[in-house]
Amino acid sequence: MSPRGQSFGSCGNDSGRKPVPENVGPPEIRGSHNMPRDGSPRVLICRLSAIGDCMLTVPVLCALRRHFPGAMLGWIVQPQGAALLRDHECLDALIEVPRRWLQSATSIARVRRTLRSMEFDVAIDAQSLAKSAVAAWISGSPRRIGFARPLGREGSHWLHHVNIDSKHAHIVRKQLDLLEPLGIVDPIVEFRMPAFAEERERMRNWLDSAVGPTFLTVNPGATWHSKQWPPARFADVARHMGRRHGLPTVIVWGGPSERILAEFVQSKAHGHAIVAPSTDLRELASLLRMSRLVIASDTGPLHIAAAVGATCVGLHGTTRAEVSRAYGPDHAAIQAYYQATSRRAHRTAPNDAMRAISAERVMETCDILLSSRSARAA
C-alpha cells in the first residue's frame, strides 16, 4: 500500500452496493500525518458526501499536491467516498466518519480529537454545508475557507474565515477557486485515481467470461426519481449499439431496486445487454474504466467514470449540465431543457425533463463519440 491514503477509522456504511468494511472503536491514528514540518501547509479537505461530489472534489486534492509537493493533505469523508479515495497517491490522511456522526456527542468528540491531533493549518470546506463546516471548525484549523452564499448553505459561511464567491459555472472550477487564497489560481484539472489493481483483475476475469474485451456500460438507476431516464430507452440504446457497432452493453446497479431496473433493461435489449454482478465501488470504478462508453444520468457512477478516464454520456434534467456534467473535453452532456425545482423538491420532482431526452438523441451522441475516438486512434 502507498504511504499516502491511510485510513483513520471507519464507522458504518451507507452504500447500496457491497458493504464498506467497518472498523469499530476509536479512530486509529497512523500513516504519514506526522511528517516533519518544512514550511509546507497541513491542509484538510472537508467533503463528506456524496459519491459523485467527492469525485468532483478530487481535482482540489491534486491541485494542492501539485502546488505544495511537501504538504500533508487530509480528507474527512463518509464511508462511500472513502472507499474510492483510499490509496490515492496525493492523499496522506483519510479520516472516515459515519454518516450521522453529528448526531452523537461521543462521535463528535472522537472526530474532534482525531482532527486536532493532526494540527491542520488550513481547512478547505468544499461542501459548505453545516456538517462539513462543523468538521472544519472542530479541526482547530486557524484558516477555514469555504463558499459564500448561496453556494454555501445551512449557515456554513458563519464558520469560515474566508468565503469565496466563484463566478465559474462548473462545480469542479468553483471548488478550485477555493484554493486562490493559498496562491493556487486556475490550476490544471487532474484526478489521478488509484489503479484498483485487484478489483480490476476481478472485473476483467468476469468480462472475459461473460462479455469480451470491448463493451459499453449503462447505469439506469438514479438516486432521485427526477434523474431517472426511462429504463426502456436504455434498452433501445443497447440494441442500437449492439446492432450498429457490435458492442455489448453491461448494466451496472446498486441495491435491490436498481437490480430490478437492470434486469428489465436486459430483458428488453434482446440479447445485447447483460446485468453486471454485484460490485463494490472500487470494482464499479474498475469496470467503468474499461468501458468504451458510459451512459448515465447525473449520479455517482457518471462522475466515477469520468474520474477514472472513461468517455461519458451524461443525461441531465433537474441539474444543469453546465454545472455538473462529467468534467473533461471527451464527454457529452445531453439536456432537453432544465427542469427548475427547489432544492427540497429535487428528490421527489417528476422526471419530465429526463423523459424529454429521446433514445435517438442518445444513440446519435454515442455514434459521434465512437467515431471520433476511432478517428483519433487511426
C-alpha positions as CSV (number, residue, x, y, z in Angstrom):
1,M,0.0,0.0,0.0
2,S,1.1,3.5,-0.8
3,P,2.2,5.6,2.3
4,R,-0.4,8.0,1.3
5,G,-4.2,7.5,1.7
6,Q,-4.1,5.8,5.1
7,S,-7.4,5.5,6.9
8,F,-8.2,6.8,10.3
9,G,-11.1,4.6,11.3
10,S,-14.4,3.6,9.8
11,C,-17.8,3.7,11.3
12,G,-20.9,2.5,9.3
13,N,-21.9,2.0,5.7
14,D,-24.5,4.0,3.7
15,S,-23.8,2.2,0.3
16,G,-26.3,0.5,-1.8
17,R,-23.5,-1.7,-3.2
18,K,-21.4,-4.2,-1.3
19,P,-20.9,-3.1,2.3
20,V,-17.8,-0.9,3.0
21,P,-15.7,-2.7,5.6
22,E,-16.3,-1.4,9.1
23,N,-13.7,-0.9,11.9
24,V,-15.1,-0.4,15.4
25,G,-13.7,1.6,18.2
26,P,-11.9,4.9,18.2
27,P,-10.1,6.1,15.0
28,E,-6.5,4.7,14.8
29,I,-4.0,7.4,14.0
30,R,-1.5,6.0,11.6
31,G,0.1,6.9,8.2
32,S,2.3,9.8,7.3
33,H,0.5,12.6,9.1
34,N,3.4,13.2,11.5
35,M,5.8,14.1,8.6
36,P,8.4,16.8,9.5
37,R,7.2,20.4,9.1
38,D,9.2,22.1,6.4
39,G,7.1,25.1,5.7
40,S,4.6,23.2,3.7
41,P,1.0,23.5,4.9
42,R,-1.1,20.9,6.5
43,V,-4.5,21.0,4.7
44,L,-7.8,19.4,5.5
45,I,-10.4,18.9,2.7
46,C,-13.9,18.7,4.0
47,R,-16.2,16.9,1.5
48,L,-18.1,14.2,3.4
49,S,-20.6,13.1,0.7
50,A,-22.0,12.2,-1.9
51,I,-20.0,9.8,-4.1
52,G,-20.3,11.9,-7.3
53,D,-19.5,15.1,-5.4
54,C,-16.4,13.5,-3.8
55,M,-15.2,12.6,-7.3
56,L,-15.8,16.2,-8.4
57,T,-13.6,17.4,-5.5
58,V,-10.6,15.2,-6.3
59,P,-9.1,17.9,-8.5
60,V,-8.8,20.1,-5.4
61,L,-6.6,17.4,-3.8
62,C,-4.5,17.0,-6.9
63,A,-4.0,20.8,-7.3
64,L,-2.9,21.0,-3.7
65,R,-0.3,18.3,-4.2
66,R,1.0,19.8,-7.4
67,H,1.4,23.2,-5.8
68,F,2.6,22.0,-2.4
69,P,4.6,18.8,-3.0
70,G,5.6,18.6,0.6
71,A,2.2,19.3,2.2
72,M,0.3,17.0,4.5
73,L,-3.1,16.6,2.9
74,G,-6.0,15.1,4.7
75,W,-9.7,14.5,3.7
76,I,-12.6,13.9,6.0
77,V,-15.3,11.8,4.3
78,Q,-18.1,9.3,4.9
79,P,-17.6,5.6,4.1
80,Q,-18.8,5.6,0.4
81,G,-16.4,8.3,-0.7
82,A,-13.6,6.8,1.5
83,A,-13.7,3.6,-0.5
84,L,-12.7,5.4,-3.7
85,L,-10.2,7.8,-2.1
86,R,-8.2,5.2,-0.2
87,D,-4.8,4.7,-1.7
88,H,-5.0,7.9,-3.7
89,E,-1.4,9.0,-4.5
90,C,-2.0,12.6,-3.4
91,L,-3.6,11.8,-0.1
92,D,-1.8,11.4,3.2
93,A,-4.6,11.1,5.7
94,L,-8.2,9.7,5.2
95,I,-10.4,10.5,8.1
96,E,-13.5,8.3,7.7
97,V,-16.6,9.2,9.7
98,P,-20.1,7.7,9.9
99,R,-23.0,9.3,8.1
100,R,-24.7,10.5,11.2
101,W,-21.6,11.5,13.2
102,L,-23.0,14.9,14.2
103,Q,-25.9,13.2,16.0
104,S,-23.6,11.7,18.6
105,A,-21.7,13.7,21.2
106,T,-19.3,10.8,21.5
107,S,-18.7,10.7,17.8
108,I,-18.2,14.4,17.6
109,A,-15.6,14.3,20.4
110,R,-13.8,11.4,18.7
111,V,-13.7,13.2,15.4
112,R,-12.5,16.4,17.1
113,R,-9.6,14.6,18.8
114,T,-8.6,12.9,15.6
115,L,-8.6,16.1,13.6
116,R,-6.9,18.2,16.3
117,S,-4.1,15.7,16.6
118,M,-3.2,16.4,13.0
119,E,-2.7,20.2,13.5
120,F,-4.1,21.3,10.2
121,D,-3.1,24.8,9.1
122,V,-5.9,25.2,6.6
123,A,-9.3,23.6,6.1
124,I,-11.0,23.7,2.7
125,D,-14.7,23.3,3.0
126,A,-15.5,22.2,-0.5
127,Q,-19.0,21.0,0.5
128,S,-20.0,24.1,2.5
129,L,-22.9,22.6,4.4
130,A,-23.4,22.5,8.1
131,K,-21.7,19.1,8.6
132,S,-18.6,20.0,6.6
133,A,-18.3,23.5,8.1
134,V,-18.5,21.9,11.6
135,A,-15.8,19.4,10.7
136,A,-13.6,22.3,9.5
137,W,-14.3,24.2,12.7
138,I,-13.6,21.4,15.2
139,S,-10.4,20.6,13.4
140,G,-8.9,23.7,15.1
141,S,-7.6,25.0,11.8
142,P,-6.7,28.7,12.1
143,R,-7.7,29.3,8.5
144,R,-11.0,27.9,7.1
145,I,-12.0,28.6,3.5
146,G,-15.5,27.9,2.0
147,F,-18.2,29.2,-0.2
148,A,-20.2,32.4,0.2
149,R,-23.9,32.2,-0.1
150,P,-25.9,30.9,-2.0
151,L,-23.4,28.1,-2.8
152,G,-22.5,27.9,0.9
153,R,-25.7,26.8,2.6
154,E,-27.1,25.9,6.1
155,G,-25.2,28.7,7.7
156,S,-21.8,27.2,6.8
157,H,-20.4,30.7,5.9
158,W,-20.5,31.7,9.6
159,L,-17.8,29.1,10.4
160,H,-15.5,30.2,7.6
161,H,-12.7,32.8,7.8
162,V,-12.8,33.3,4.1
163,N,-15.9,32.9,1.9
164,I,-15.4,32.6,-1.9
165,D,-17.9,33.8,-4.4
166,S,-16.9,31.8,-7.5
167,K,-18.0,33.1,-11.0
168,H,-17.3,29.7,-12.7
169,A,-20.2,27.6,-13.8
170,H,-18.9,24.1,-13.3
171,I,-18.6,22.8,-9.8
172,V,-15.1,21.5,-10.4
173,R,-13.9,25.0,-11.3
174,K,-15.9,26.5,-8.4
175,Q,-14.2,24.3,-5.9
176,L,-10.7,25.0,-7.4
177,D,-11.5,28.7,-6.7
178,L,-11.4,27.9,-3.0
179,L,-7.6,27.5,-3.4
180,E,-7.0,31.1,-4.6
181,P,-6.3,32.3,-1.0
182,L,-3.4,29.8,-1.0
183,G,-2.0,31.2,-4.2
184,I,-3.3,28.5,-6.5
185,V,-5.0,30.2,-9.4
186,D,-6.6,28.3,-12.4
187,P,-4.7,25.0,-11.9
188,I,-4.9,22.2,-14.3
189,V,-7.6,19.6,-13.6
190,E,-6.4,16.2,-12.6
191,F,-8.0,13.2,-11.0
192,R,-5.1,10.7,-10.7
193,M,-7.4,8.0,-9.3
194,P,-5.9,4.8,-7.9
195,A,-5.4,1.8,-10.3
196,F,-7.6,-0.5,-8.1
197,A,-5.4,-3.4,-9.5
198,E,-7.1,-6.2,-7.5
199,E,-10.6,-5.0,-8.4
200,R,-9.6,-4.6,-12.0
201,E,-8.4,-8.1,-12.2
202,R,-11.6,-9.5,-10.7
203,M,-13.8,-7.5,-13.2
204,R,-11.5,-8.4,-16.1
205,N,-12.0,-12.1,-15.3
206,W,-15.8,-11.6,-15.3
207,L,-15.7,-9.7,-18.5
208,D,-13.6,-12.3,-20.2
209,S,-16.1,-15.0,-19.4
210,A,-19.3,-13.0,-19.9
211,V,-18.8,-10.2,-22.4
212,G,-15.4,-9.9,-24.0
213,P,-12.8,-7.1,-24.2
214,T,-14.9,-4.4,-25.7
215,F,-18.2,-3.1,-24.3
216,L,-20.2,-0.1,-23.1
217,T,-21.8,0.4,-19.7
218,V,-25.1,1.9,-18.7
219,N,-26.3,2.9,-15.3
220,P,-30.1,3.0,-15.4
221,G,-30.6,3.7,-11.7
222,A,-30.8,7.1,-10.1
223,T,-30.8,8.3,-6.5
224,W,-33.8,10.7,-7.3
225,H,-36.8,10.0,-9.4
226,S,-36.2,13.4,-11.1
227,K,-32.9,12.0,-12.5
228,Q,-34.5,8.8,-13.8
229,W,-34.3,8.2,-17.6
230,P,-36.9,5.7,-18.8
231,P,-35.3,2.2,-18.5
232,A,-36.8,1.0,-21.8
233,R,-34.7,3.7,-23.6
234,F,-31.5,2.3,-22.1
235,A,-32.6,-1.0,-23.7
236,D,-33.2,0.8,-27.0
237,V,-29.7,2.2,-26.9
238,A,-28.2,-1.2,-26.0
239,R,-29.9,-2.8,-29.1
240,H,-28.7,0.0,-31.3
241,M,-25.1,-0.2,-30.0
242,G,-25.1,-4.0,-30.4
243,R,-26.5,-4.0,-34.0
244,R,-24.6,-1.0,-35.3
245,H,-21.3,-1.2,-33.5
246,G,-21.2,-4.8,-32.3
247,L,-20.8,-3.6,-28.7
248,P,-22.5,-5.5,-25.9
249,T,-23.8,-3.4,-23.0
250,V,-23.0,-4.1,-19.4
251,I,-25.7,-2.8,-16.9
252,V,-24.4,-1.7,-13.5
253,W,-26.6,-1.3,-10.5
254,G,-26.5,-0.7,-6.7
255,G,-29.2,-2.1,-4.4
256,P,-32.3,-4.3,-4.9
257,S,-34.4,-1.7,-6.7
258,E,-31.7,-0.9,-9.2
259,R,-31.1,-4.6,-9.8
260,I,-34.8,-4.9,-10.9
261,L,-34.2,-2.0,-13.3
262,A,-31.1,-3.6,-14.7
263,E,-32.9,-6.9,-15.2
264,F,-35.7,-5.1,-17.0
265,V,-33.2,-3.4,-19.4
266,Q,-31.6,-6.7,-20.1
267,S,-35.0,-8.3,-20.9
268,K,-35.8,-5.6,-23.4
269,A,-32.3,-5.5,-25.0
270,H,-32.9,-8.7,-27.0
271,G,-29.5,-10.3,-26.2
272,H,-27.4,-7.1,-26.5
273,A,-27.1,-6.4,-22.7
274,I,-26.1,-8.3,-19.6
275,V,-26.5,-7.4,-15.9
276,A,-23.2,-6.9,-14.1
277,P,-22.6,-8.8,-10.9
278,S,-22.9,-7.1,-7.5
279,T,-19.9,-4.8,-7.2
280,D,-18.4,-2.6,-4.5
281,L,-17.4,0.9,-5.5
282,R,-13.8,0.0,-6.4
283,E,-15.0,-2.8,-8.6
284,L,-17.5,-0.5,-10.2
285,A,-14.8,2.1,-10.9
286,S,-12.6,-0.7,-12.5
287,L,-15.5,-1.8,-14.7
288,L,-16.2,1.8,-15.8
289,R,-12.6,2.4,-16.5
290,M,-12.5,-0.5,-19.1
291,S,-15.7,0.7,-20.9
292,R,-15.7,2.2,-24.3
293,L,-18.5,4.5,-23.3
294,V,-20.6,5.0,-20.1
295,I,-24.2,6.3,-20.2
296,A,-25.8,7.5,-17.0
297,S,-27.8,10.3,-15.5
298,D,-26.1,12.9,-13.2
299,T,-25.3,10.3,-10.5
300,G,-22.3,8.9,-8.7
301,P,-21.4,6.4,-11.4
302,L,-21.2,9.1,-14.1
303,H,-18.6,11.1,-12.1
304,I,-16.7,8.0,-11.1
305,A,-16.5,7.0,-14.7
306,A,-15.2,10.5,-15.7
307,A,-12.7,10.5,-12.9
308,V,-11.1,7.1,-13.9
309,G,-10.9,8.2,-17.6
310,A,-13.9,6.7,-19.3
311,T,-15.7,8.6,-22.0
312,C,-19.2,9.5,-20.7
313,V,-22.6,10.5,-22.0
314,G,-24.4,12.3,-19.2
315,L,-28.2,12.8,-19.1
316,H,-29.5,15.9,-17.2
317,G,-32.9,17.1,-16.2
318,T,-33.2,18.8,-12.8
319,T,-29.5,19.5,-12.7
320,R,-27.8,22.0,-15.0
321,A,-25.4,20.3,-17.4
322,E,-23.1,23.3,-17.4
323,V,-22.7,22.9,-13.6
324,S,-22.4,19.2,-13.0
325,R,-21.7,17.5,-16.3
326,A,-18.9,14.9,-16.5
327,Y,-15.9,17.1,-16.4
328,G,-13.5,17.0,-19.4
329,P,-13.4,17.6,-23.1
330,D,-14.1,14.0,-24.2
331,H,-17.6,13.7,-22.7
332,A,-21.0,14.6,-23.9
333,A,-23.9,16.1,-21.8
334,I,-27.5,15.9,-23.0
335,Q,-30.2,18.1,-21.7
336,A,-33.5,18.7,-23.4
337,Y,-34.3,21.5,-21.0
338,Y,-33.5,22.5,-17.4
339,Q,-36.4,21.5,-15.1
340,A,-36.1,24.1,-12.4
341,T,-37.2,22.9,-8.9
342,S,-36.3,23.9,-5.4
343,R,-33.5,22.1,-3.6
344,R,-36.0,20.4,-1.3
345,A,-38.1,19.2,-4.3
346,H,-35.3,17.7,-6.3
347,R,-35.7,14.3,-4.8
348,T,-39.5,14.0,-5.4
349,A,-39.9,16.1,-8.6
350,P,-41.3,14.3,-11.7
351,N,-38.8,13.3,-14.4
352,D,-40.4,15.3,-17.2
353,A,-37.1,16.8,-18.4
354,M,-35.4,13.4,-18.4
355,R,-38.3,11.9,-20.4
356,A,-37.8,14.7,-22.9
357,I,-34.5,13.2,-23.9
358,S,-35.1,10.8,-26.8
359,A,-33.3,7.5,-27.2
360,E,-32.5,8.6,-30.7
361,R,-30.6,11.6,-29.4
362,V,-28.5,9.4,-27.1
363,M,-27.8,6.9,-29.9
364,E,-26.7,9.7,-32.2
365,T,-24.4,11.1,-29.5
366,C,-22.9,7.7,-28.8
367,D,-22.3,7.2,-32.6
368,I,-20.5,10.5,-32.8
369,L,-18.3,9.8,-29.8
370,L,-17.3,6.4,-31.0
371,S,-16.5,7.6,-34.5
372,S,-14.4,10.5,-33.1
373,R,-12.5,8.1,-30.9
374,S,-11.9,5.8,-33.8
375,A,-10.6,8.7,-35.9
376,R,-8.2,9.8,-33.2
377,A,-6.9,6.2,-32.8
378,A,-6.3,5.8,-36.6
